[in-house]
């Protein structure tokens, strides 16, 4: 009798929660594709002026975001392997901007909320994931504009040969923190990061 009453019907089986990586991919897919379609980096009419404006806009978003992460994470936010600002500065200088010009560039003030490790992982998922796409973009930019790492295109290959290793390292951190109690917070932060980034690019006038 005990055996009969404790036996579960297949339809009553507990549904296991999705891994956080799968949740992130599913939840950000539409935003990712929409933003990718509106960025003119792969557009056939892309010119050097438009490219420069995009790099300026990227700088205007990454600088305050990096400050936000550093303020939350302390020394963790200053991981030298994941710093993107030096590459952006190098590119802006190579594209003809002076230090004074760079100082005058507008910086984004509409940033995703960051008050927990789960939110940090969501933000990093978007920003670190973008480094993978940069591998494709750098080849396109080099072919169409003749711009490479030494004359304005270092940011698109910011991690160089370490791209794969650093992405895998981030995925391990994401998997280590995978927990049903916090995963939705990570997903919400990733979606918010996409939203803030798109709004900023819209405001700077670089989107199609």
Secondary structure, DSSP 8 states (H G I E B T S, - for coil): -HHHHH---GGGS------HHHHHHHHHHHHHHHHHHHBGGG-TT--HHHHHHHHHHHHHHHHHHHHHHHHHHGGGGG-GGG--HHHHHHHHHHTT--HHHHHTS----------SHHHHHHHHHHHHHHHHHHHHHHHHHHHHH---TTTT-SGGGTTGGGHHHHHHHHHHHHHHT--TTTHHHHHHHHHHHHHHHHHHHHHTT-B-
